[in-house]
Amino acid sequence: MKEQVQNASGDAGTPLLAIQGLRTWFETDRGIVRAVDGIDLDVRRGECLGVVGESGSGKSATFASVMGLIRKPGRIVEGSIRFDGTELTSLDDRARRAMRGRDLAMTMQDALTALNPALRVGTQIIEVLRAHDQAASRSAATARAIELMQLVGIPAAESRIADYPHQFSGGMRQRIMIAIALACRPRLLIADEPTTALDVTIQAQVLDLIAGLRAKLGMSVVLITHNLGVVAAYCDRVAVLYAGQVVELGPTAEVIAAPRHPYTEGLLRSLPKLEDLDHPIEPIVGQVPDLISAPEGCRFAARCPHRRDSCAAAVAMRHVSPGRQVRCVLAEGAAP
Amino acid sequence: MPIARFVERILHLIPVLAGVSVIVFLMISLTPGDPVEIMLGDQRATPEQVASMRRDMGLDRPAVERYFVFVTNAIRGDFGQSFFHRRPVSAVISERLPATIELTVAAMLIAIGLAIPLGVLAAVRRDTILDRIATVGSLFGVSLPGFWFGILLILFFAVQLQILPVAGRLGYAMEVPAVTGFALVDSLIAGRMDSFWEVLRHLALPAFTLGLPSAAILMRVTRSAMIEVLRADYITFAEAKGLSRARIIGLHALKNALIPAVSVAALETGTLLGGNMVVETVFGWPGLGRLVVESIFARNYPLVQAAVLLYAVTYVALNFAADLLYTVLNPRVRL
């Protein structure tokens, strides 16, 4: 599953998606909310990148920026988003729309609200094929829609294509949403909290489906989640976001085995441990800083057990070992 | 929808209609004084004539018996004699009804035709000047009294500009044989395009006057429903799919926003029946509304009774139709 898939149109050496210095701010009555405040992040070809952080860490806003779905009062203030060499931030609406759903696709947290309740699921699959000229005719589109429903494991797809979303179970609805996202064989799938709305037993099924399709279609996947267990099981690399910035980035196994940022450490410690259920869960004390007036220095300092004076100054990402970066004054290690 | 549920819904209408029939029946019984004398008004009548009229109207029999006679007759479409037309009430009403239906349908088409596009536009361009104009305009639309607005329109379009007729339905020279009673349909049957056009010209001002308040209300409902719907996750997901703006607004958002709009439209059509009385009187439109107003002043109770019952049945039927449409638009709702 971790093999790198060569993409026909691009150079395998460069990342599929390169986000640099991205700032996405929201102008509210209270002031400017700096939801995304200087994010640098790559998604490599064929990889599964886990993006972890609590609510308000900027993980969803970052990828809404990538999809071009930031609405007023939000706006991308600065930064670059390159997709396979194309700078997305300078494209006009029409060109961006042409890429959405075709090159970059997204699934949302809850398929119940993401699927239109008033339209048949078949219509909702077919329209994305038609919007991107992926089907010559209506009948070809219908046939392809049935194929997609079968691909994501929906039984009796031929008859269920005429059903409405509310006629499906939660897991089946999630599969339909995935079928829609994958309809045009995108090169990047952004899965925003794909399992939060599901029962635990269904969660693994949906994640396995995404992982299987990723291998089959050779696409890259960004898995946005607040569940480190999911990341450990499915992601090649993980980026930990805090208050609009990346604070730790590296191969999943390494980050989980030996976190270098106190926040990542705290996240891991707050997980219940299966092998030691008597061990108390340790929550991270304090709260995420107000993104309107975030501190100039380390944003985690106020909650950090290792806080010291040098934390008051701005901290840049430090390379600690090949492929691993940490935004913390305590982190030391190999040069990049 | 399963037939059984459909039948059940229709059966639910029976108690409502029964209640209405009691109220309509009591109209005469509760009128202070002797209904016969009130109906006779200033006309001189001999005691024999009064007694014979009481007998004709069945007023000499007990109230319960009279109610059942009234209801059984009403079901057969017999509402007695219209006092001053000296013809059956049902005949007088069915003669006037098509003109009113024509006017109401035209008013509703104008209302929907104005309200839905404007409501959608105001929601999509929310907080722009266009939205403000539409919102303030709708406030005027709701607040302007029909009789006054109608007269203003007459003064401007008929008297000043002289591009539309002042009142009436069709000039005598343009009369076409009444087949259905709907002047537009009859003109087409007679192959008279000149008459058809003439009816349209006569229809324009009263239909606009009648439809404007409904347009205003419907516009507001559409606007707020659209604003609500445009915030939904499925709109974001539709955008993520790369669909065109037109499809997202025209299909994904509108189909959901129409759900509340449809119920309001159906209720508004019922309200138009009341509005008809004023508008038909102002524009000299020979419909049921004007007939009812005339009948109220003439104390022509049998006709008023029949008309009120007809209004009630129509209102209930429109609500039922709205519920049916609701299920078509909203697959989650089963009757």
HADDOCK unambig.tbl for C-alpha pairs under 7 A between the chains (distance, minus, plus):
assign (segid A and resid 67 and name CA) (segid B and resid 240 and name CA) 6.89 0.50 0.50
assign (segid A and resid 97 and name CA) (segid B and resid 242 and name CA) 4.74 0.50 0.50
assign (segid A and resid 98 and name CA) (segid B and resid 242 and name CA) 6.01 0.50 0.50
assign (segid A and resid 100 and name CA) (segid B and resid 240 and name CA) 5.65 0.50 0.50
assign (segid A and resid 100 and name CA) (segid B and resid 241 and name CA) 5.70 0.50 0.50
assign (segid A and resid 100 and name CA) (segid B and resid 242 and name CA) 4.64 0.50 0.50
assign (segid A and resid 101 and name CA) (segid B and resid 240 and name CA) 5.95 0.50 0.50
assign (segid A and resid 101 and name CA) (segid B and resid 241 and name CA) 4.13 0.50 0.50
assign (segid A and resid 101 and name CA) (segid B and resid 242 and name CA) 5.24 0.50 0.50
assign (segid A and resid 105 and name CA) (segid B and resid 240 and name CA) 6.70 0.50 0.50
assign (segid A and resid 105 and name CA) (segid B and resid 241 and name CA) 6.93 0.50 0.50
assign (segid A and resid 106 and name CA) (segid B and resid 240 and name CA) 6.42 0.50 0.50
assign (segid A and resid 113 and name CA) (segid B and resid 233 and name CA) 5.55 0.50 0.50
assign (segid A and resid 113 and name CA) (segid B and resid 234 and name CA) 5.92 0.50 0.50
assign (segid A and resid 114 and name CA) (segid B and resid 233 and name CA) 4.89 0.50 0.50
assign (segid A and resid 114 and name CA) (segid B and resid 234 and name CA) 4.03 0.50 0.50
assign (segid A and resid 114 and name CA) (segid B and resid 237 and name CA) 5.76 0.50 0.50
assign (segid A and resid 115 and name CA) (segid B and resid 234 and name CA) 5.22 0.50 0.50
assign (segid A and resid 116 and name CA) (segid B and resid 234 and name CA) 5.30 0.50 0.50
assign (segid A and resid 116 and name CA) (segid B and resid 252 and name CA) 6.82 0.50 0.50
assign (segid A and resid 118 and name CA) (segid B and resid 255 and name CA) 6.78 0.50 0.50
assign (segid A and resid 118 and name CA) (segid B and resid 256 and name CA) 6.42 0.50 0.50
assign (segid A and resid 118 and name CA) (segid B and resid 329 and name CA) 6.74 0.50 0.50
assign (segid A and resid 118 and name CA) (segid B and resid 330 and name CA) 5.69 0.50 0.50
assign (segid A and resid 118 and name CA) (segid B and resid 331 and name CA) 6.08 0.50 0.50
assign (segid A and resid 128 and name CA) (segid B and resid 241 and name CA) 5.97 0.50 0.50
assign (segid A and resid 128 and name CA) (segid B and resid 243 and name CA) 6.72 0.50 0.50
assign (segid A and resid 131 and name CA) (segid B and resid 242 and name CA) 6.98 0.50 0.50
assign (segid A and resid 131 and name CA) (segid B and resid 243 and name CA) 5.81 0.50 0.50
assign (segid A and resid 166 and name CA) (segid B and resid 332 and name CA) 6.89 0.50 0.50
